[in-house]
Structures are given as structure tokens and as C-alpha cells.
Amino acid sequence: MRHSAAGAARDPAGVTQPAADSQWERTTRINTEVEVWSELAGWRARAAWFGSRGKEGRNTCKQASARASARGDMAVTRLRNIKGPHATEIERKIKRGNTLRQASWWRGSRGLAALLSVALCACAGAGLLLHLSSLDGDVTETLVSRRELVSPQPRAYGVPCSEDYDNYKRYPGCTPQKCGRVVTDGVVTREEALALRRLAEKGLGLAGSEGGASILDLHSGALSMGKQFVNIYRYFGDQIRDVFAQEDFQLYRNVRGRIQAAIAEAFGLDPELMYLTKPTFFSRINSTAARTQHDEYWHPHIDKVTYGSFDYTSLLYLSDYGSDFTGGRFIFMDQNANRSVEPRTGRVSFFSSGTENLHRVEKVTWGTRYAITVSFTCDPEHAISDPALP
């Protein structure tokens, strides 16, 4: 699918700056408020957020010195991912992206004194909120560890449905009647997951966030670049074919279809009444300090509250907890416990999207965590198509 560039302009660095009312901006605004970067829902989530903010305030001085991230290795990775007759042009655009990121960092450093002042003010309230932030606590139960192989039968955990779904039109055969969370290692092979990880590495290697969380959305074209996002289909145009292959997109579509079928079977749904919805995206998370709110992936949230279209959320893990990265576990925040799923390459975890599944992702402390979030809705008006090369 070729995305039109109508209404868009380019700044001196060559980054697409869409018109205020453009479809790209509307799509990007939605897609880049991605899962873990969204508004918080529920008093418990807000308390955890304020508590974590207080702790971050106390550590701001230490973190500030570490925020100039080293990106020399990234250039090597990007060049390794590029081939074909347009390699020089792509390399030129990547260098422009690097210049943009560096410039934005220096501009941001001018306000560092003001940032530190705000952080010191936050420290004053940290003690009052400490007991609230403890609600998020440590993991008290591991639902599935990385060492376990959950196959061929999935492992399912039922939970009572919340009232969230009553606030939306119901679609018989799709709207959750029973709710829960399911983990399986039998839907996607390790080899397929590694191939999708290579796809993610190629795309994310073209740019990336200044902070620890980067996204690549093949549907809208949104790609993290510095403190903002670009549309890869516009930014690179036809040259994107030198980065991705048709086989990459075909594998992506096949895997999406299998995940959809697994969700339908587990929850007793008609798969024909389920629709892919936005945001659906690759994520790359490492331990680099956050630079913008989009990098703060660790806050508790509820998908159905954040994105009203969501009915079922799934994650496909493309790397291994404990060997590729530490931290980064997926945490269900239940009233009486925090329950974790440890990522394993090829593992699929999915759940009903309402308040019954309040969740967060632990901060990654070492290495790099890759995953795909694949989201489904029962409302055909919020359906999106599978991605395709221009």
C-alpha cells in the first residue's frame, strides 16, 4: 500500500512534517501513543505512576549524565541492513536522521536546569506517595517462565469480565463474554519469530528513539526517529524495497492470521468477526534512559480504556528473557498479586483488553527486548488492513 504524500512538507533535515489536518498526522498521533505510553486508567494505575515519577525525580541528577546515548554501533547496524542500488540515498537520509537526533539533544540540554528544578520539586511529594506506589510491588507469582515450553496446549487463566464492554456496542460472536489471559508457545515457531525479529531490526535500524523505547508500525508507516516519528513509506519512498522484501510482509500476515485464530479458539469467537486494529506495531526496548513520554513504556494501563476499539490484545515475543535482556517481564496487576509472563522467542500471550487485565511492562535493565503487539477489535469501523510493500 503506497501512502500519499499530499499535504506533507519536509523540514531542512528531510523529515516529513504533515499538514495539521493530514491523515498521516491523525494516524501517527493514534499509533504512537502506543500501548504502554498511553493515558493511565484507574486510581491504582495513577498512584503507581505518581510514585514512580517521584523516584525518577530523586535519580534525575544521576540519569542526566547518562542521557547522551552512544550511537556509533547503530550506524554499523543500519549500513548492514541496507543493500541495493539505492543504498547511498538511504545512507544519506539516515545520516540526516542522526543529525536531527543530535541537534534535538543539544536543544533539549538548554532546558536541563529547568528540568532538574522540576525534578527537585517532585522529590518533595515522593514520600507522601511512596505507600501508594508500593501497590505495584514486586512480582508475587510467575504465570509462565521462560524455561517452560507451553505447547501444544495453551495455558489459560480465566478472570471475571469488567464492565468496560458495557460502554460500547456489543457484537455477538466477538465481544468478550468470558475474559482471561492465555499463553502459548505452539502458534509461532522460534524460526519464524527470529525472522520477524530480523525484519524489526532492519526497520528499526533505520532510525530509533533517543530514549529506550522505539516502535515500527508497518501499517501506518510510523517509525521512531529521535524525539519524533517519520513515515517510512514517505521518507524512503520506493527505496524501502531495498530494506524489506515481500517475504517479510507475507510472514507477518501469516503469523497475524494464526494469532487471530488462536484467540478465537481460546475465547470461543468467530474469527471472521474479529478485525485487526490500530495500533499494531513492533517494539524495541533497552535500558537507555527515557527522553520523552513516548519512551516511558513501564506505566500501568488498561487497553480498553486507552483505546476504546481494543477488545483483545496479543503480544508475540521475539527475544528471550534472561539471555537477550533482563527486566522487561509482562506484569498483570491483579488486586491480590502481580503475575508475570516471562518472554520467550516465539511465545504468544493474549488477553481480553478490559480493566480485568490491568498491566505494565517492567523496565528493561540490560540488553534489548523485541516484541510485536497485535490488537483486535469487534467493531468493523475500526478495522485496518494488513500491511503491504508500496
Disulfide bonds with the S-S distance in Angstrom:
Cys161-Cys179 2.00
Cys174-Cys378 2.03
